[in-house]
Amino acid sequence: MGYREAYTYSAWKWLGFVSAVWVQAIAGNNYTFSNYSDAIKTLMNLTQLQLNNLSVAKDVGKVFGLLSGLASDHFPTSVILLIGALEGLVGYGVQWLVVSRKIQPLPYWQMCIFLCMGGNSSTWMNTAVLVTCMRNFRRNRGPVSGILKGYVGLSTAIFTDLSGALFSDDPAKFLIMLAVIPFAVCLTAIFFLREIPESASVATEKEEARYFTIFNVIAVVIAVYLLAYDLIGSTNQVFSLVFAIVLLILLASSLAVPVYSFLKSWSLVGFEPDMEQQEPLLKQEANTTTAENEEPPVMTVVEKVRPVIGEEHTISEMMQTWDFWLLFVSFLCGVGTGLAVMNNMAQIGLALGQSNVSIFVSLISIWGFFGRIISGSVSEHFLKRGGTPRPVWNAASQILMAVGFLLMALAVPGCLYIGSIVVGICYGVRLAVTVPVASELFGLKYYGMLYNILILNFPIGSFLFSGLLAGYLYDAEATPTPGGGNTCVGSHCYRLVFIVMAIASVIGFGLDVLLTMRTKNIYTKIFTGRKSNKSSTESNGQR
């Protein structure tokens, strides 16, 4: 393969990554329930427990994400994206029909089904994007996870701010956005997102580092832009329209990377490299430590030996390890408590005297982005620099989240602002770090299924912390209202909820510390393996 062909492959790979970024920028619709939950509660005369169980139904959709994990092993990325697009169109489309009063409110069980469909749609999108990109950029899993998960975090702010700018936070119009925009974006990504083989030369690794830096910068600019809009607010219709146009331009600006790569490929016509510098990725990975999670060379064995951590695991082999369950339960403590805050933010804000909670929803989203993108890059930097185990960052996020919950339990001045920022950052760190940790401990061969088993913690955590804990304790403090609903005002409404979630976060911290200690050796092997491979490739290039 000549340089032109190599760079053409690279250009298509980066174009696929841009489309993946766009899909992730609209795939966080599952986190936007607070933006329209009050409209559903009023329209259907629900208690807080009933409303929280609707949010649980939304998160239960992720249980069926196991189907997308299985499908990812048998169908191309385009099929996975199409299923997610169609399911989201139906799930959120029906909710729009109800909230806009185009149809009469559906029975409670039917609403649960359509919220479940909306929640499940994002699992197909996320599976398609993460599995494909983790395989396309095997040696930069931290930045890939941070950027992609960062845009998922930003998606809530993108939807919320666009809705506020263009539709004055109308819940019906917000829902039609959730139905139509992801459908259109996924249909676009179908043509560009696919698995592409790559080489592992020093030049390729340096190029990826440069390009990921560009993606990080663009993402940070978008996050700061959204944050500035939240602080300034919409002053008039023209200002809002300008905001929306500039936001779309910023989202499209990442196309500069694949365009540059395409132009570079055409400028290299007739130039052929020294083939010793273009060692295929799979060949190189096979010669390195099994900690890099690639399949070892085929060999004849008498009987199958159970793999060690860092090698490819089947799902059954993975679930027989202590390390998996440490990761699974600690993930539950992090995402379950975070979801409880996001699902109940509308009622938490009203209880603490805030009539407009849109800014807190956006703050969680934007700071969740910073938590994801920074932790992805920082964890990768310290891994490459000294073999620092990634789970240590999860541990740090859990203890910080516990502090945030205690501040909200005490209802100190500004606690909602502080709590939204802390919860957003820590929730973001947990998501961005856990994705590469799972692949590094158990491999990429069955990663689609592995990822969707881990995100079972979303419905489990939502049920435990949001449906049961927050729902029952809020209703115990609330006052009934005419028509069958209830309401609660005051810091006492959620105090015990926050205390219990702080305790859960401390438990998660302990589990993450234990996982860090157990995986220290494997991360040391990853560090030494990458270092020796880099030295070997550089020496080959100097021959």
N, C-alpha and C positions, 0 to 999 in steps of 0.2 A: 504493500500500500504506500503510495506517495504522499507527500505533504498535502497536496490539494485534496485527495480523497480523505485523508485523516481530518483535515479541517472542515470538510463538508460534513462528515459524520459529526464532528464537534458542534458545528452550527445547528444541525438538526436536533442534537441533544439539548443545546441551550434554548432552542425554540420550544422544545417540549417542556423544559423547566419553566419558561415564561408562562406557558399555558397552564402548568401546574400551579404556579403562583396565583394566577387569575382564579382558578378553581378554588383554591384555598381562601382567597379573598372573599368568596361568597359562600363558603361551606360552613361558616359559623352561625348559620341561621338557627341552629339548635340552642344557641345561647341568648336569643332575643325574646324569650317568652315574657319577660317583665314588661316589654314594650306594649304588649297587647293583652296581658293577662287580666288587667283590671276591667277591660271592656268585656271579656268573656265572663268574668265573675259577676258583673252587673247584669249582663244580658240573660244569664242563666240562673241568677239568684243563688250562687254557690256559697258555701261556707269556705273558710280558708283550707280546711282539710280536703274538701272536695276539689278545690282549685289546685292544691299541691299534688293531689293524686293525678290530675290532668298533666301536670308537669312531669310526674313520674312516668305516665304513659308515653310522653314524648321521649323520655330517656330510655324507656323499655325498648324503643325502636332499635337501640344499639345492641340489644340481645340478638336480634336477627342479623346483626352485622356479621355473625359467624357465616351466614350464607355468602356474603361478599368475600370473606376470607377463603372459603372453599372455591368460589367461582374464580377467584384470581389465579388459582393453580391450573385452571382448565380453559379459561376464556381470555381473549386479548383485552387490553386496557380499554379500548373503545366500547366494548360491550358493557363493561363494569360502569363506565361513565354514563352510558345511555340509560341503564336501569336506574341509576341514582337520579338523573335528570327527570325522568318520567314520574318516578315515585314522589319526588318533591313537588312537581307540578300539581299532582292530584292531591297530596296531603295538605299543602298550604293553600291550594286553590279552593278546596271545600271550606277550610277555616275562613277564608276571605268571604265566601258566599254567606256564611253564617253571620260574621261580624258586620258585614255591610248590609245585612238584612235583605239580601237578594232571595234568601230562602228562610223558612222558619227555623229556629234553633233545633238542632238535632238532639235525639236522646243522648244522655250522658255517655253511654257505652259506645255509641257511634262516634262521638267527639274523641273519645279515647283512641279509637282505631285510626282516625285521620291524623291526630297528633303523633301517634306511633309511626305512621307512614312518613310524616315530615321528618321525625327524628332519625328514622332508618335511612332516609335518602342520603344524609351526609356521610354515613358509614361507607356507602358505595363510592362516593367521591373521594373520601380520605384514603380508602384502601387502594383505589386506582392510582392516586397521586403518590402516596408514600412508598408503596411497593415498587413502583416503576422508578422513582427517583433515587431510592436507597440503593437499587441495583445499578443504576446509571452512574452514581457517584459513590462507589463503595468506600473510597478512602477519605471521604469528607462527610461522614454521616452526621457529625455534630452540626456543622453549618447548614446542611440540607434540612435537618429536622428543625433547627432554630428558625430558619427563614420561612419554611412552609407552615409550621405551627404558629409562627408569629403572625402570618397573614390570616390564619384562622381566628386568632385573637382580635386582629384589626377589623375583621369582617363585621363584627357586631357594631363597632363604631362607624364603619362605612355605611351600613344600612341605617343605623340610628340617625346619623348626621344628614345623610341624603334625604331621609324621610322628613326630618325636621326642616331642612332647607327648602324642599320642594312641595311638601304636603302638610306642613304644620303639625307633624306628629299624629296624623290621622291613622288610627290603628287599622282601619280597613285598607287604606292605600299602602300601609306598611306591609300587610300580609300579601297583597298582590305583587309587591316587589319581591318578597321571599319566594313566591311561586314562579315568577316569570324570569327574573334575572339569572338565577342559578341554571335554569333550563337552557337559556341562550348561551351562557358561558360554557357549559359542559358540551353542548353541541359543537361549539368552536374547538374546544380542546380535543375532541375525538380525532380530529385530522392531524394533530401534531404530537400528542403525548404517546410515546411508545418506548420499549426497551431498545437501547442502542449499545452495541459493544464498544468498548473503549480500550485504548492502550494506556500503559502506566509508565510512560517516560517521565523524566524529571521536568521536561518542558510542559507536559500535560498537567502535572501536579501544580506547577507554578501558575499556569494559566487558570486553572480552577480556583486557586487561592485569590488571584486578581479579580476574577469575575464574581466570586462570592462576596468580595469586599464591595463591589459595585452594587450588587443586589442588597446588601446590608445597608449601604448608604441611602439608596432609594427608599427602602422600607422605613428607615428612621425619619427621613424627610416627610414621608406620608403620615407617619405617626405624629410627628410634631405639628404638621399642618392640621390634622384632625383635632389635636389637643388645643391648638390656638383657636380654632373655630368654636370649640366647646366653651372656652373661656370668654371669647368675644361675643358669641351669639349672633343670631341673624338680625340685622338691622333693617333690611328691606328686601323686596323681591329680587331686585337686580343683584344685590350683594350675594344672595343665596344662589342665584343662577350662576354667577361667576365662580362661587365656591365649588359648585358641582362640576363645572367644566374643567377647572384646574385640577380637581381631584381625579377626574378621568384621564387627563393628560399625564399626571404623575403615575397612575397605574399602568399606562401604556408605555412609559419611558423605558421600562426594562427591556423593551424590544431592541434597544440599541446594542445589547450584547450579541444576540444571534445575528443581527444585521452586520455588525463589525466582523463576526466570525465568517459569515458568508463572503464578504468582500475580501477578507484575508485569504480564503481558499482560492478565489479567482486570481489573486495576485501571485499565486505560487505555481502557475501553470508550467509544467516541464521540469520542476525542481524536485529531485528525489533525495530523501534523507539517507543517512547511514542506518540500515535496518536494525543494527544492534541497539539503537536507541529506542526502538519501537517494540518493546517486548509486550505481548498481549497480557492483559490484566489477569486472566485466569491462570496463565502459566506462571506468572510471577507470584500470584497469591498461593499457588500450590507449593511453591518452593519456600514459602515463609512459614512462620508459626501458625498452628491451627487456631490461634487466638484471633486471626483475621477473618475467621468464620467462613472460609471457602472449603469446598470439598477436597479432600486429599486425593492424590493419584490413585487410580483404580489398582487394586491388588487382590490377590486370592487369599482368603482367610478361612480358617477352619470353622470358626463360629463367630457370631457377632458379639462385639464387646460394647458395653454401655459407654456412650460418649462422655467425656469430661466437659466441664464448663469451658466454653470457648469454641467447641466443635459443633457441627451440625446436629441438631436434635429433632427427632420427630415430636409431634405434639404429646404423645403418651410418655415419651422419655423425659420431656421437659417438665411435665406435671408430676414426675416422680422425684424431682429435686427440691431441696429446701430453698435453694436460691430463687426458684420461680415463685414460691409461696411468700417468701419475704418481699419480693418485688411486687407481687399482686396485692397483698394486704396493705403494704405501705402506700401503694398507689391509691387504694380505696380510701385511706385516711386523708390523702391530699385532695383528690378530685371530688370525693363525696361531700366534704365540708365546703369546698369551693362552690360546687353546684348548688348547695343549699342557700348560700348567700345570693347567687345570681338568680335562682328561681324565685326567691322571696324578696328581692330588692324593692319591688314596688310597695309591698306591705311594710318592710323594714323602714323605708323612707317615710311613709305616712305615719308609722308609729313614733318616729323620732322628729316629727313636725316638718317634714319636707314634702311639699305638694307636688313638685316636679322632680322625678327621680331619673330622668333621661341622662343627666350629666353623670350620675353615679354608674349607670350602665356603661356609658362611654368610657369613664375612667377605668373601670375594671377591664374593659376591652383593650384600651390603649396601653395601660401599664402591664396587662397580660402579654401584650406584644413585646414590650421591652424585656420582660422576664424570659420569654421564649427565645428571642433572637440573641440576647446577650448570653444567656446560659448555654445555648448551642455553640456559639463561637468560643466562649471562655472555657467551657469544658473540653472542647477540642484542642484549644491552645495548651492547656495544662496537661492534657493527655500526651500530646506530641512533645511537650517540653520535658516532662518528668514522670509520665506514667500515672498521674493522679487519677484514682478511680472516679468514674462519673457519678456513682451513687452518693458521693459526699455532698454534691450540690443539691440533691434531693433532701438530704438531711438538714442542710442549712435552711432550705425553703420551709420545711415543716416547722422548725422552731420559730422562725419569723412569723409564720402564719398564726401560730399559737398566741404570739404577742398581739397581733392584730385583732384576734377574736376577743382577747381580754380587754383591749381598749374599747371595743364596741359594747362589751358586756357592762363596762363601767359607765358608758355613755358620756365620756369626756367630751368637751367642746371640740367640734370638728371631727368627731370620731368616724362619721360616715365617709368623709373625704379620705382620712388616713386609712380607714379600714378597706375602702374600695381600692386604693393604691396597693396596699400590702397584699390583699387577697389576689388582686390581679397579677402582681409580680410573681408571687409564690405559686399560684395555679399555673402560670405560664412556664415557670422553671420545671415544675413537675411533669408537664406534658412534653416539653422539648427534650428533657434529659432521659426520660423513660424510654422514648422511641429508640434511640441508638443503643441504650443499655441492653434492651431486649435482644437486639440483633447481635450485639457483641458477645452476649452470654450463650445464646441458643442458635445463632446462625440466621442466614437469609433464605434458605431453601424453602421453609414453610412459614415465611415471615407474614404473609397475608393472613393466615389463620392465627398465628401468634398474636399479631397486633389486635385482632378482633376479640380474642380471648381476654386480653388485658383491658380492653375498653368495656367489657362486661361490668367493670367497676362503675361506669356511668349510671346505668339503671339501678344497680345494687346500691350505690352511694346515694343516688337521688331518692330511692325508696326509704332507706334507713334515716338519712339526715334531713331530707326535705319533706317526704311524704309522712313519715312517722314522727320523728323528733320535732321538727318545726311545726308541722300541721297540728299535732295533738297539743303541744304546749301553747301555741298561739290561741287555739280555740278555747283552751282552759282559762286563758286570761281575757278573752274577747267578750264583747257585749252583743247580744243578738240585735239585728236590725229588721225593720218591717220588710216582709217579702221572703224571708228565709235565710238571708246572709248574716254576717257578723263583722265587727270591726274592733280594733284595739288601738289605743293611743297612749304612748308613754314608754319609757325605757324598760319597764318591767316585762313588756310583751315578748321580747326575745332574749332577755338576760340569761336565763337558764340554758337556752339553746346555744348561745355563744360560749358559755362555760363548758358545756359538754363537748362542743366542737374543738375547744382549746385542748381538752384532755385527749381527744382523739388525735390531734396533731402531735402532741408529745409522744403518744404511742407510735405514730408513724415515724417520728424522729428516731426513736430507739431502734426500730426495724431497719431503717436506712443506715444507721451507724453499723449495725450487725452485718448488713449486706456489703457495706464498704470494706469491712475487715475480711469477709469471706472471699471477696473478689479482687483483693489487692494484688495477688500473684498473677492473675490473668491479665490485669491491666499493665503490669510490669512486662509481661511477655509481649503484649501488643506494642508497647513502647519500644522495646528492644528489637522486635521484628521489623517495625517500620524504619527504625534507624539503620539497621543492617541492610535492608532492601534499598534504602536511599543511597547508601554508600556504594552498594554493588552496582546500581544503575548508573551512578555518576562515573564510576571507574570504567564501566563498559563504554560509556559515551566518549571517554578520553583515549580509547584504543586507536 
